[in-house]
Amino acid sequence: MSGVKGKVVVITGASSGIGEAAARLLASLGAHVVMGARRMERLELLASAIHAEGGSVVYQQLDVTELDQMQAIIRLARSRFGRVDVVLNNAGVMPLSPLEALKIDEWNRMIDVNIRGVLHGIAAGLPVMKEQGFGHMINIASIGAYEVSPTAAVYCATKYAVRAITEGLRQETGSGIQVTLVSPGVTESELADSITDDEAKELMRTYRRNALPASAIAQAIAYAIEQPAGVDVNELVVRPTA
């Protein structure tokens, strides 16, 4: 029996990319998937597809920058399925630009979604896991959590922060709660669509010539989830071979 089967998994940013791929895969493995994202129409279509394949899924509109919305989706998971086994903090944005372009609103958006959103996921999910005596917090970072490239200074800073927060959480939580950082390399997603700076767009076009499918990262997430309770997969870095 799959170690994923029957687990209740809350996924943020589930309407596309890694979040969507994870929802599809985990539902196919027998998880109860609770999806959140801002785009309700995308969630509705995805939920219909998962239901058509026999999967268990519910969804709710979610902006991870709002703590009350994150708490609400955790409540949804508990009310429908009785517990929360996994919180997958996946929502993220990546409007890259050189620092000298001074796109301050975009800097703030990355800080709000990429850092504050993860903290809100922890704030909403951790008390429930502590009460239960078990749970698994999975945070999506990036290879940008390990290296910095031109136009990506602020984005990488947010992902370094996610890496630091995740390691701190791992050290602070007691037995029974697993903590995993998943850092994708170049992966097919809509992240680059938010780039408004022409220089950054061109750099990213070249950078993304060899990209992993989002399903590859979903497989890594499933690997971490299916481990026995006493096993904690701390960090997974997944890159294309090219």
FIKOLZA-1660 file (N, C-alpha, C; in steps of 0.1 Angstrom, whole numbers, plus 5000, padded with zeros to 4 digits):
% residues 242
   i   px   py   pz ch aa at
   1 5008 4988 5000  A  M  N
   1 5000 5000 5000  A  M CA
   1 5009 5012 5000  A  M  C
   2 5005 5022 4992  A  S  N
   2 5013 5035 4991  A  S CA
   2 5012 5042 5004  A  S  C
   3 5024 5048 5008  A  G  N
   3 5024 5056 5020  A  G CA
   3 5017 5069 5019  A  G  C
   4 5012 5072 5007  A  V  N
   4 5005 5084 5004  A  V CA
   4 4990 5082 5006  A  V  C
   5 4985 5069 5004  A  K  N
   5 4971 5066 5004  A  K CA
   5 4965 5070 5018  A  K  C
   6 4953 5077 5017  A  G  N
   6 4946 5081 5028  A  G CA
   6 4950 5094 5035  A  G  C
   7 4962 5099 5031  A  K  N
   7 4967 5111 5038  A  K CA
   7 4960 5123 5033  A  K  C
   8 4958 5133 5042  A  V  N
   8 4951 5145 5039  A  V CA
   8 4962 5156 5036  A  V  C
   9 4962 5161 5024  A  V  N
   9 4973 5170 5019  A  V CA
   9 4967 5183 5015  A  V  C
  10 4971 5194 5022  A  V  N
  10 4967 5207 5018  A  V CA
  10 4978 5213 5009  A  V  C
  11 4974 5218 4997  A  I  N
  11 4983 5223 4987  A  I CA
  11 4980 5238 4984  A  I  C
  12 4990 5247 4986  A  T  N
  12 4988 5261 4982  A  T CA
  12 4993 5262 4968  A  T  C
  13 4988 5272 4961  A  G  N
  13 4992 5275 4947  A  G CA
  13 4989 5263 4938  A  G  C
  14 4977 5257 4940  A  A  N
  14 4974 5244 4933  A  A CA
  14 4968 5245 4919  A  A  C
  15 4967 5258 4914  A  S  N
  15 4960 5259 4902  A  S CA
  15 4968 5257 4889  A  S  C
  16 4981 5256 4891  A  S  N
  16 4990 5254 4880  A  S CA
  16 5004 5249 4884  A  S  C
  17 5012 5245 4874  A  G  N
  17 5026 5242 4877  A  G CA
  17 5028 5230 4887  A  G  C
  18 5037 5232 4896  A  I  N
  18 5040 5221 4906  A  I CA
  18 5028 5218 4915  A  I  C
  19 5021 5228 4919  A  G  N
  19 5009 5226 4927  A  G CA
  19 4999 5217 4920  A  G  C
  20 4996 5220 4908  A  E  N
  20 4986 5212 4900  A  E CA
  20 4991 5198 4898  A  E  C
  21 5004 5197 4895  A  A  N
  21 5010 5183 4892  A  A CA
  21 5009 5175 4905  A  A  C
  22 5012 5181 4916  A  A  N
  22 5012 5174 4929  A  A CA
  22 4998 5170 4933  A  A  C
  23 4988 5179 4930  A  A  N
  23 4974 5175 4933  A  A CA
  23 4970 5163 4925  A  A  C
  24 4973 5163 4912  A  R  N
  24 4969 5152 4904  A  R CA
  24 4976 5139 4908  A  R  C
  25 4989 5140 4911  A  L  N
  25 4996 5127 4914  A  L CA
  25 4992 5122 4928  A  L  C
  26 4991 5131 4938  A  L  N
  26 4988 5126 4951  A  L CA
  26 4974 5120 4952  A  L  C
  27 4964 5127 4944  A  A  N
  27 4951 5122 4944  A  A CA
  27 4950 5108 4937  A  A  C
  28 4959 5106 4927  A  S  N
  28 4959 5093 4920  A  S CA
  28 4965 5082 4929  A  S  C
  29 4973 5086 4939  A  L  N
  29 4979 5077 4948  A  L CA
  29 4970 5074 4960  A  L  C
  30 4958 5081 4960  A  G  N
  30 4949 5078 4971  A  G CA
  30 4948 5088 4982  A  G  C
  31 4955 5100 4981  A  A  N
  31 4955 5110 4991  A  A CA
  31 4941 5118 4990  A  A  C
  32 4937 5124 5001  A  H  N
  32 4926 5133 5001  A  H CA
  32 4933 5147 4999  A  H  C
  33 4930 5153 4988  A  V  N
  33 4937 5166 4984  A  V CA
  33 4928 5178 4987  A  V  C
  34 4934 5187 4994  A  V  N
  34 4927 5200 4997  A  V CA
  34 4935 5211 4990  A  V  C
  35 4929 5217 4979  A  M  N
  35 4936 5226 4970  A  M CA
  35 4932 5240 4973  A  M  C
  36 4942 5249 4973  A  G  N
  36 4939 5263 4974  A  G CA
  36 4947 5271 4964  A  G  C
  37 4941 5282 4959  A  A  N
  37 4947 5291 4949  A  A CA
  37 4938 5303 4947  A  A  C
  38 4943 5313 4941  A  R  N
  38 4935 5325 4939  A  R CA
  38 4925 5323 4927  A  R  C
  39 4929 5315 4917  A  R  N
  39 4921 5314 4905  A  R CA
  39 4911 5302 4907  A  R  C
  40 4899 5306 4911  A  M  N
  40 4889 5296 4913  A  M CA
  40 4885 5288 4901  A  M  C
  41 4885 5294 4889  A  E  N
  41 4881 5287 4877  A  E CA
  41 4890 5276 4874  A  E  C
  42 4903 5278 4877  A  R  N
  42 4913 5268 4874  A  R CA
  42 4912 5256 4884  A  R  C
  43 4909 5260 4897  A  L  N
  43 4907 5249 4907  A  L CA
  43 4895 5241 4903  A  L  C
  44 4884 5247 4899  A  E  N
  44 4872 5240 4895  A  E CA
  44 4875 5230 4884  A  E  C
  45 4882 5234 4874  A  L  N
  45 4885 5225 4863  A  L CA
  45 4894 5213 4868  A  L  C
  46 4904 5217 4876  A  L  N
  46 4913 5206 4881  A  L CA
  46 4905 5196 4890  A  L  C
  47 4897 5202 4899  A  A  N
  47 4889 5193 4907  A  A CA
  47 4880 5184 4899  A  A  C
  48 4874 5189 4889  A  S  N
  48 4866 5180 4880  A  S CA
  48 4874 5169 4874  A  S  C
  49 4886 5172 4869  A  A  N
  49 4895 5162 4863  A  A CA
  49 4899 5152 4873  A  A  C
  50 4902 5156 4885  A  I  N
  50 4906 5146 4896  A  I CA
  50 4894 5137 4900  A  I  C
  51 4882 5144 4901  A  H  N
  51 4870 5136 4904  A  H CA
  51 4867 5126 4893  A  H  C
  52 4869 5130 4881  A  A  N
  52 4866 5121 4870  A  A CA
  52 4875 5108 4870  A  A  C
  53 4887 5110 4876  A  E  N
  53 4896 5098 4877  A  E CA
  53 4895 5091 4890  A  E  C
  54 4884 5094 4898  A  G  N
  54 4882 5087 4910  A  G CA
  54 4889 5093 4922  A  G  C
  55 4895 5104 4921  A  G  N
  55 4903 5110 4932  A  G CA
  55 4894 5118 4942  A  G  C
  56 4900 5120 4954  A  S  N
  56 4893 5127 4965  A  S CA
  56 4899 5141 4966  A  S  C
  57 4890 5151 4963  A  V  N
  57 4896 5165 4963  A  V CA
  57 4885 5175 4967  A  V  C
  58 4889 5185 4975  A  V  N
  58 4881 5197 4977  A  V CA
  58 4889 5209 4975  A  V  C
  59 4883 5220 4974  A  Y  N
  59 4891 5232 4971  A  Y CA
  59 4885 5244 4976  A  Y  C
  60 4893 5255 4977  A  Q  N
  60 4888 5267 4983  A  Q CA
  60 4897 5279 4978  A  Q  C
  61 4891 5290 4976  A  Q  N
  61 4900 5302 4971  A  Q CA
  61 4909 5305 4982  A  Q  C
  62 4922 5308 4978  A  L  N
  62 4932 5311 4988  A  L CA
  62 4942 5321 4983  A  L  C
  63 4944 5331 4991  A  D  N
  63 4956 5340 4990  A  D CA
  63 4964 5338 5002  A  D  C
  64 4976 5333 5000  A  V  N
  64 4985 5329 5011  A  V CA
  64 4990 5341 5019  A  V  C
  65 4989 5353 5013  A  T  N
  65 4993 5365 5020  A  T CA
  65 4984 5369 5031  A  T  C
  66 4972 5362 5031  A  E  N
  66 4962 5365 5042  A  E CA
  66 4961 5353 5051  A  E  C
  67 4966 5355 5063  A  L  N
  67 4966 5344 5073  A  L CA
  67 4952 5338 5075  A  L  C
  68 4942 5346 5076  A  D  N
  68 4929 5341 5079  A  D CA
  68 4924 5331 5068  A  D  C
  69 4928 5334 5055  A  Q  N
  69 4925 5325 5044  A  Q CA
  69 4933 5311 5045  A  Q  C
  70 4945 5312 5050  A  M  N
  70 4953 5300 5052  A  M CA
  70 4947 5292 5063  A  M  C
  71 4943 5298 5074  A  Q  N
  71 4936 5291 5085  A  Q CA
  71 4923 5285 5081  A  Q  C
  72 4916 5292 5072  A  A  N
  72 4903 5287 5067  A  A CA
  72 4905 5274 5059  A  A  C
  73 4915 5273 5051  A  I  N
  73 4917 5261 5043  A  I CA
  73 4921 5249 5052  A  I  C
  74 4929 5252 5062  A  I  N
  74 4932 5242 5072  A  I CA
  74 4919 5237 5079  A  I  C
  75 4910 5246 5082  A  R  N
  75 4898 5242 5088  A  R CA
  75 4889 5234 5079  A  R  C
  76 4890 5237 5066  A  L  N
  76 4883 5229 5056  A  L CA
  76 4888 5215 5056  A  L  C
  77 4901 5213 5056  A  A  N
  77 4907 5200 5056  A  A CA
  77 4902 5192 5068  A  A  C
  78 4902 5198 5080  A  R  N
  78 4899 5191 5092  A  R CA
  78 4884 5188 5092  A  R  C
  79 4876 5197 5087  A  S  N
  79 4861 5195 5088  A  S CA
  79 4857 5184 5078  A  S  C
  80 4864 5183 5067  A  R  N
  80 4860 5173 5057  A  R CA
  80 4867 5159 5059  A  R  C
  81 4879 5159 5064  A  F  N
  81 4887 5147 5065  A  F CA
  81 4892 5144 5080  A  F  C
  82 4889 5153 5089  A  G  N
  82 4892 5150 5103  A  G CA
  82 4906 5153 5108  A  G  C
  83 4916 5156 5099  A  R  N
  83 4929 5158 5103  A  R CA
  83 4937 5165 5091  A  R  C
  84 4949 5169 5094  A  V  N
  84 4958 5174 5083  A  V CA
  84 4971 5166 5084  A  V  C
  85 4974 5158 5074  A  D  N
  85 4987 5151 5074  A  D CA
  85 4999 5159 5068  A  D  C
  86 4996 5167 5058  A  V  N
  86 5006 5174 5051  A  V CA
  86 5001 5188 5047  A  V  C
  87 5010 5197 5049  A  V  N
  87 5008 5211 5043  A  V CA
  87 5019 5213 5033  A  V  C
  88 5016 5215 5020  A  L  N
  88 5025 5217 5010  A  L CA
  88 5025 5232 5006  A  L  C
  89 5035 5240 5012  A  N  N
  89 5036 5254 5009  A  N CA
  89 5043 5256 4996  A  N  C
  90 5034 5257 4985  A  N  N
  90 5040 5257 4972  A  N CA
  90 5038 5271 4965  A  N  C
  91 5028 5279 4969  A  A  N
  91 5025 5291 4962  A  A CA
  91 5038 5300 4961  A  A  C
  92 5040 5306 4949  A  G  N
  92 5052 5315 4948  A  G CA
  92 5051 5323 4935  A  G  C
  93 5058 5334 4935  A  V  N
  93 5059 5343 4923  A  V CA
  93 5073 5346 4920  A  V  C
  94 5076 5350 4908  A  M  N
  94 5090 5352 4903  A  M CA
  94 5091 5363 4893  A  M  C
  95 5087 5376 4896  A  P  N
  95 5089 5387 4887  A  P CA
  95 5103 5392 4887  A  P  C
  96 5112 5386 4880  A  L  N
  96 5126 5389 4881  A  L CA
  96 5129 5403 4874  A  L  C
  97 5140 5409 4879  A  S  N
  97 5144 5422 4873  A  S CA
  97 5157 5426 4880  A  S  C
  98 5166 5434 4873  A  P  N
  98 5178 5439 4880  A  P CA
  98 5174 5448 4891  A  P  C
  99 5182 5449 4901  A  L  N
  99 5179 5457 4913  A  L CA
  99 5178 5472 4909  A  L  C
 100 5186 5476 4899  A  E  N
 100 5186 5490 4895  A  E CA
 100 5173 5494 4888  A  E  C
 101 5165 5484 4884  A  A  N
 101 5152 5487 4878  A  A CA
 101 5142 5492 4889  A  A  C
 102 5145 5490 4901  A  L  N
 102 5137 5495 4913  A  L CA
 102 5122 5491 4912  A  L  C
 103 5119 5479 4908  A  K  N
 103 5106 5474 4908  A  K CA
 103 5101 5470 4922  A  K  C
 104 5099 5480 4930  A  I  N
 104 5097 5478 4944  A  I CA
 104 5084 5471 4947  A  I  C
 105 5074 5474 4940  A  D  N
 105 5061 5466 4941  A  D CA
 105 5063 5452 4939  A  D  C
 106 5071 5448 4929  A  E  N
 106 5074 5434 4926  A  E CA
 106 5082 5428 4937  A  E  C
 107 5092 5435 4942  A  W  N
 107 5100 5430 4954  A  W CA
 107 5090 5426 4965  A  W  C
 108 5081 5436 4968  A  N  N
 108 5072 5434 4980  A  N CA
 108 5063 5422 4977  A  N  C
 109 5059 5420 4965  A  R  N
 109 5050 5409 4962  A  R CA
 109 5057 5396 4964  A  R  C
 110 5070 5395 4960  A  M  N
 110 5078 5383 4962  A  M CA
 110 5079 5380 4977  A  M  C
 111 5082 5391 4985  A  I  N
 111 5084 5389 4999  A  I CA
 111 5071 5384 5005  A  I  C
 112 5060 5390 5001  A  D  N
 112 5047 5387 5007  A  D CA
 112 5043 5372 5004  A  D  C
 113 5044 5368 4991  A  V  N
 113 5039 5355 4987  A  V CA
 113 5050 5344 4991  A  V  C
 114 5062 5347 4987  A  N  N
 114 5072 5336 4989  A  N CA
 114 5077 5334 5003  A  N  C
 115 5077 5344 5011  A  I  N
 115 5081 5343 5025  A  I CA
 115 5069 5343 5035  A  I  C
 116 5062 5354 5034  A  R  N
 116 5050 5355 5043  A  R CA
 116 5040 5343 5041  A  R  C
 117 5038 5340 5028  A  G  N
 117 5029 5329 5025  A  G CA
 117 5033 5316 5032  A  G  C
 118 5046 5313 5031  A  V  N
 118 5051 5301 5038  A  V CA
 118 5049 5302 5053  A  V  C
 119 5053 5313 5059  A  L  N
 119 5051 5315 5073  A  L CA
 119 5036 5313 5077  A  L  C
 120 5027 5318 5069  A  H  N
 120 5013 5316 5071  A  H CA
 120 5009 5302 5071  A  H  C
 121 5015 5294 5061  A  G  N
 121 5012 5280 5061  A  G CA
 121 5016 5273 5073  A  G  C
 122 5028 5277 5078  A  I  N
 122 5033 5271 5091  A  I CA
 122 5024 5275 5103  A  I  C
 123 5021 5288 5103  A  A  N
 123 5013 5293 5114  A  A CA
 123 4999 5287 5115  A  A  C
 124 4993 5283 5103  A  A  N
 124 4980 5277 5103  A  A CA
 124 4981 5262 5105  A  A  C
 125 4991 5256 5100  A  G  N
 125 4992 5241 5100  A  G CA
 125 4999 5235 5112  A  G  C
 126 5009 5242 5118  A  L  N
 126 5017 5237 5128  A  L CA
 126 5009 5234 5141  A  L  C
 127 5001 5243 5146  A  P  N
 127 4993 5241 5158  A  P CA
 127 4985 5228 5157  A  P  C
 128 4979 5226 5145  A  V  N
 128 4971 5214 5143  A  V CA
 128 4980 5201 5144  A  V  C
 129 4991 5202 5137  A  M  N
 129 5000 5190 5138  A  M CA
 129 5005 5188 5152  A  M  C
 130 5008 5198 5159  A  K  N
 130 5012 5197 5173  A  K CA
 130 5001 5190 5182  A  K  C
 131 4989 5194 5179  A  E  N
 131 4977 5189 5186  A  E CA
 131 4975 5174 5183  A  E  C
 132 4977 5171 5170  A  Q  N
 132 4975 5157 5165  A  Q CA
 132 4987 5148 5170  A  Q  C
 133 4999 5154 5171  A  G  N
 133 5011 5146 5174  A  G CA
 133 5018 5141 5162  A  G  C
 134 5013 5145 5150  A  F  N
 134 5019 5141 5137  A  F CA
 134 5016 5151 5127  A  F  C
 135 5024 5151 5116  A  G  N
 135 5022 5160 5104  A  G CA
 135 5035 5161 5096  A  G  C
 136 5033 5167 5085  A  H  N
 136 5045 5169 5076  A  H CA
 136 5043 5182 5069  A  H  C
 137 5053 5191 5071  A  M  N
 137 5054 5204 5065  A  M CA
 137 5064 5203 5053  A  M  C
 138 5059 5206 5041  A  I  N
 138 5068 5206 5029  A  I CA
 138 5068 5220 5023  A  I  C
 139 5079 5226 5022  A  N  N
 139 5081 5239 5017  A  N CA
 139 5088 5238 5003  A  N  C
 140 5083 5245 4993  A  I  N
 140 5089 5246 4980  A  I CA
 140 5098 5258 4980  A  I  C
 141 5111 5255 4977  A  A  N
 141 5121 5266 4976  A  A CA
 141 5125 5267 4961  A  A  C
 142 5138 5265 4958  A  S  N
 142 5143 5266 4945  A  S CA
 142 5158 5264 4945  A  S  C
 143 5164 5261 4934  A  I  N
 143 5179 5261 4934  A  I CA
 143 5183 5276 4937  A  I  C
 144 5174 5285 4935  A  G  N
 144 5177 5299 4939  A  G CA
 144 5179 5301 4954  A  G  C
 145 5177 5290 4962  A  A  N
 145 5179 5290 4976  A  A CA
 145 5194 5287 4979  A  A  C
 146 5201 5284 4969  A  Y  N
 146 5215 5280 4970  A  Y CA
 146 5225 5288 4962  A  Y  C
 147 5220 5295 4953  A  E  N
 147 5229 5303 4944  A  E CA
 147 5221 5316 4939  A  E  C
 148 5228 5326 4936  A  V  N
 148 5222 5339 4931  A  V CA
 148 5226 5342 4917  A  V  C
 149 5217 5346 4909  A  S  N
 149 5220 5350 4895  A  S CA
 149 5215 5364 4892  A  S  C
 150 5220 5370 4882  A  P  N
 150 5216 5384 4878  A  P CA
 150 5201 5384 4876  A  P  C
 151 5195 5395 4880  A  T  N
 151 5180 5398 4879  A  T CA
 151 5172 5390 4890  A  T  C
 152 5179 5381 4897  A  A  N
 152 5171 5372 4906  A  A CA
 152 5175 5375 4921  A  A  C
 153 5181 5386 4924  A  A  N
 153 5186 5388 4937  A  A CA
 153 5174 5387 4948  A  A  C
 154 5163 5394 4945  A  V  N
 154 5152 5394 4955  A  V CA
 154 5145 5381 4955  A  V  C
 155 5143 5375 4944  A  Y  N
 155 5137 5362 4943  A  Y CA
 155 5145 5352 4951  A  Y  C
 156 5158 5351 4948  A  C  N
 156 5167 5342 4955  A  C CA
 156 5167 5345 4970  A  C  C
 157 5167 5358 4974  A  A  N
 157 5166 5361 4988  A  A CA
 157 5154 5355 4995  A  A  C
 158 5143 5355 4988  A  T  N
 158 5131 5349 4994  A  T CA
 158 5132 5334 4995  A  T  C
 159 5139 5328 4986  A  K  N
 159 5141 5314 4986  A  K CA
 159 5151 5309 4996  A  K  C
 160 5162 5318 4998  A  Y  N
 160 5171 5315 5009  A  Y CA
 160 5163 5316 5022  A  Y  C
 161 5154 5325 5023  A  A  N
 161 5146 5327 5035  A  A CA
 161 5138 5314 5038  A  A  C
 162 5132 5309 5027  A  V  N
 162 5124 5297 5029  A  V CA
 162 5133 5285 5033  A  V  C
 163 5145 5285 5028  A  R  N
 163 5154 5274 5032  A  R CA
 163 5157 5276 5047  A  R  C
 164 5160 5288 5051  A  A  N
 164 5164 5290 5065  A  A CA
 164 5152 5287 5075  A  A  C
 165 5140 5292 5071  A  I  N
 165 5128 5289 5079  A  I CA
 165 5125 5274 5080  A  I  C
 166 5127 5267 5069  A  T  N
 166 5124 5253 5069  A  T CA
 166 5134 5246 5079  A  T  C
 167 5147 5249 5078  A  E  N
 167 5157 5243 5087  A  E CA
 167 5154 5247 5101  A  E  C
 168 5150 5259 5104  A  G  N
 168 5147 5263 5118  A  G CA
 168 5135 5255 5123  A  G  C
 169 5125 5253 5114  A  L  N
 169 5113 5245 5118  A  L CA
 169 5117 5231 5121  A  L  C
 170 5126 5225 5113  A  R  N
 170 5130 5211 5115  A  R CA
 170 5137 5210 5128  A  R  C
 171 5145 5219 5132  A  Q  N
 171 5153 5218 5144  A  Q CA
 171 5143 5220 5157  A  Q  C
 172 5133 5228 5155  A  E  N
 172 5124 5232 5166  A  E CA
 172 5113 5222 5169  A  E  C
 173 5109 5215 5158  A  T  N
 173 5098 5205 5160  A  T CA
 173 5103 5192 5166  A  T  C
 174 5094 5186 5174  A  G  N
 174 5098 5174 5181  A  G CA
 174 5095 5162 5172  A  G  C
 175 5096 5150 5177  A  S  N
 175 5093 5138 5170  A  S CA
 175 5079 5138 5166  A  S  C
 176 5076 5132 5155  A  G  N
 176 5062 5131 5150  A  G CA
 176 5059 5140 5139  A  G  C
 177 5066 5151 5138  A  I  N
 177 5064 5161 5127  A  I CA
 177 5076 5161 5118  A  I  C
 178 5073 5158 5105  A  Q  N
 178 5084 5158 5095  A  Q CA
 178 5084 5171 5088  A  Q  C
 179 5096 5175 5084  A  V  N
 179 5098 5188 5077  A  V CA
 179 5107 5186 5065  A  V  C
 180 5103 5190 5053  A  T  N
 180 5110 5188 5041  A  T CA
 180 5111 5201 5032  A  T  C
 181 5122 5203 5027  A  L  N
 181 5125 5214 5017  A  L CA
 181 5127 5208 5004  A  L  C
 182 5118 5212 4994  A  V  N
 182 5120 5207 4980  A  V CA
 182 5125 5219 4972  A  V  C
 183 5136 5217 4965  A  S  N
 183 5142 5228 4957  A  S CA
 183 5143 5224 4943  A  S  C
 184 5133 5229 4935  A  P  N
 184 5133 5225 4920  A  P CA
 184 5144 5233 4913  A  P  C
 185 5150 5227 4903  A  G  N
 185 5157 5234 4893  A  G CA
 185 5147 5240 4883  A  G  C
 186 5152 5242 4871  A  V  N
 186 5143 5248 4860  A  V CA
 186 5132 5238 4858  A  V  C
 187 5120 5243 4860  A  T  N
 187 5108 5235 4859  A  T CA
 187 5097 5242 4850  A  T  C
 188 5090 5235 4842  A  E  N
 188 5079 5241 4834  A  E CA
 188 5068 5246 4844  A  E  C
 189 5065 5259 4842  A  S  N
 189 5055 5265 4851  A  S CA
 189 5052 5279 4845  A  S  C
 190 5042 5285 4852  A  E  N
 190 5038 5299 4847  A  E CA
 190 5046 5310 4855  A  E  C
 191 5056 5306 4863  A  L  N
 191 5063 5316 4871  A  L CA
 191 5069 5327 4863  A  L  C
 192 5075 5323 4851  A  A  N
 192 5082 5333 4843  A  A CA
 192 5072 5342 4836  A  A  C
 193 5060 5339 4836  A  D  N
 193 5050 5348 4829  A  D CA
 193 5048 5361 4837  A  D  C
 194 5052 5362 4849  A  S  N
 194 5050 5374 4857  A  S CA
 194 5062 5384 4855  A  S  C
 195 5072 5380 4848  A  I  N
 195 5084 5389 4846  A  I CA
 195 5080 5400 4836  A  I  C
 196 5082 5412 4841  A  T  N
 196 5078 5424 4833  A  T CA
 196 5091 5431 4827  A  T  C
 197 5103 5428 4832  A  D  N
 197 5115 5434 4828  A  D CA
 197 5120 5427 4816  A  D  C
 198 5123 5434 4805  A  D  N
 198 5127 5429 4793  A  D CA
 198 5141 5421 4794  A  D  C
 199 5150 5427 4801  A  E  N
 199 5163 5420 4803  A  E CA
 199 5161 5407 4810  A  E  C
 200 5154 5407 4820  A  A  N
 200 5151 5394 4828  A  A CA
 200 5144 5384 4820  A  A  C
 201 5134 5389 4811  A  K  N
 201 5127 5380 4803  A  K CA
 201 5136 5372 4793  A  K  C
 202 5145 5380 4787  A  E  N
 202 5155 5374 4778  A  E CA
 202 5164 5364 4785  A  E  C
 203 5169 5367 4796  A  L  N
 203 5178 5358 4804  A  L CA
 203 5170 5345 4807  A  L  C
 204 5158 5347 4812  A  M  N
 204 5150 5335 4816  A  M CA
 204 5146 5327 4804  A  M  C
 205 5144 5333 4792  A  R  N
 205 5141 5325 4780  A  R CA
 205 5153 5315 4777  A  R  C
 206 5165 5320 4778  A  T  N
 206 5177 5312 4776  A  T CA
 206 5179 5301 4787  A  T  C
 207 5176 5306 4799  A  Y  N
 207 5178 5297 4811  A  Y CA
 207 5169 5285 4811  A  Y  C
 208 5157 5287 4806  A  R  N
 208 5147 5277 4807  A  R CA
 208 5146 5268 4794  A  R  C
 209 5156 5268 4786  A  R  N
 209 5156 5259 4774  A  R CA
 209 5155 5245 4778  A  R  C
 210 5161 5241 4789  A  N  N
 210 5160 5227 4793  A  N CA
 210 5153 5227 4807  A  N  C
 211 5140 5223 4807  A  A  N
 211 5132 5224 4819  A  A CA
 211 5126 5210 4822  A  A  C
 212 5125 5208 4835  A  L  N
 212 5118 5196 4840  A  L CA
 212 5103 5197 4838  A  L  C
 213 5096 5187 4836  A  P  N
 213 5081 5188 4837  A  P CA
 213 5077 5189 4852  A  P  C
 214 5067 5196 4855  A  A  N
 214 5062 5198 4869  A  A CA
 214 5060 5184 4875  A  A  C
 215 5056 5174 4868  A  S  N
 215 5054 5161 4873  A  S CA
 215 5066 5155 4880  A  S  C
 216 5078 5159 4876  A  A  N
 216 5090 5154 4882  A  A CA
 216 5091 5159 4896  A  A  C
 217 5088 5172 4899  A  I  N
 217 5088 5177 4912  A  I CA
 217 5077 5171 4921  A  I  C
 218 5065 5168 4914  A  A  N
 218 5054 5161 4921  A  A CA
 218 5059 5147 4926  A  A  C
 219 5067 5140 4918  A  Q  N
 219 5072 5127 4922  A  Q CA
 219 5081 5129 4934  A  Q  C
 220 5089 5139 4935  A  A  N
 220 5098 5141 4946  A  A CA
 220 5090 5144 4959  A  A  C
 221 5079 5152 4957  A  I  N
 221 5071 5155 4969  A  I CA
 221 5064 5142 4974  A  I  C
 222 5059 5134 4964  A  A  N
 222 5053 5121 4968  A  A CA
 222 5063 5112 4975  A  A  C
 223 5076 5112 4971  A  Y  N
 223 5086 5104 4977  A  Y CA
 223 5088 5108 4992  A  Y  C
 224 5088 5121 4994  A  A  N
 224 5090 5126 5008  A  A CA
 224 5078 5122 5017  A  A  C
 225 5066 5123 5011  A  I  N
 225 5053 5120 5019  A  I CA
 225 5052 5105 5022  A  I  C
 226 5057 5096 5013  A  E  N
 226 5054 5082 5015  A  E CA
 226 5064 5076 5025  A  E  C
 227 5073 5083 5030  A  Q  N
 227 5083 5077 5040  A  Q CA
 227 5076 5074 5053  A  Q  C
 228 5081 5064 5060  A  P  N
 228 5075 5061 5073  A  P CA
 228 5076 5072 5083  A  P  C
 229 5068 5072 5093  A  A  N
 229 5068 5083 5103  A  A CA
 229 5081 5086 5109  A  A  C
 230 5090 5077 5111  A  G  N
 230 5103 5079 5117  A  G CA
 230 5113 5084 5108  A  G  C
 231 5110 5086 5095  A  V  N
 231 5120 5090 5085  A  V CA
 231 5117 5104 5080  A  V  C
 232 5127 5113 5081  A  D  N
 232 5125 5127 5077  A  D CA
 232 5134 5130 5065  A  D  C
 233 5128 5132 5054  A  V  N
 233 5136 5136 5042  A  V CA
 233 5137 5152 5043  A  V  C
 234 5149 5156 5047  A  N  N
 234 5151 5171 5050  A  N CA
 234 5151 5179 5037  A  N  C
 235 5159 5176 5027  A  E  N
 235 5161 5184 5016  A  E CA
 235 5162 5176 5003  A  E  C
 236 5155 5180 4993  A  L  N
 236 5155 5174 4980  A  L CA
 236 5158 5185 4969  A  L  C
 237 5169 5184 4962  A  V  N
 237 5172 5193 4951  A  V CA
 237 5170 5185 4938  A  V  C
 238 5162 5190 4930  A  V  N
 238 5158 5182 4917  A  V CA
 238 5161 5191 4905  A  V  C
 239 5170 5187 4897  A  R  N
 239 5174 5195 4885  A  R CA
 239 5173 5186 4873  A  R  C
 240 5172 5193 4861  A  P  N
 240 5173 5185 4848  A  P CA
 240 5187 5180 4847  A  P  C
 241 5189 5169 4840  A  T  N
 241 5203 5164 4837  A  T CA
 241 5210 5173 4827  A  T  C
 242 5202 5179 4818  A  A  N
 242 5209 5187 4808  A  A CA
 242 5215 5200 4814  A  A  C
% end
